[in-house]
């Protein structure tokens, strides 16, 4: 999971959809979560919940 968080950090750094003002705070929080084993599980649950909310939208668009 730590490798996945590192990939997310890289994605955030390269993203043009995330404002430059928000990137440092997002990256800092991700780095904190990367070091906390309980937080890693929390991230997984949050992303899973997020995906459950947006997956029907992607499916409707024919992207899933």
QUIKA-V360841 format. One line per field, one symbol per residue. ss: DSSP state (A for helix, B for strand, O for the rest). phi: phi as a letter, one per 20 degrees, with the letter a starting at -180 (. if undefined). A space follows every 50 residues. Layout:
ss = ???
phi = ???
This chain:
ss = OAAAAAAAAAAAAAOOOOOAAAAAAAAAAAAAAAAOAAAAAAAAAAAAAA AAAAAAAAAAOOOO
phi = .fffffffgffffefdedfffeggfffgffffffedfffgfffgffffff fffegfffffemec
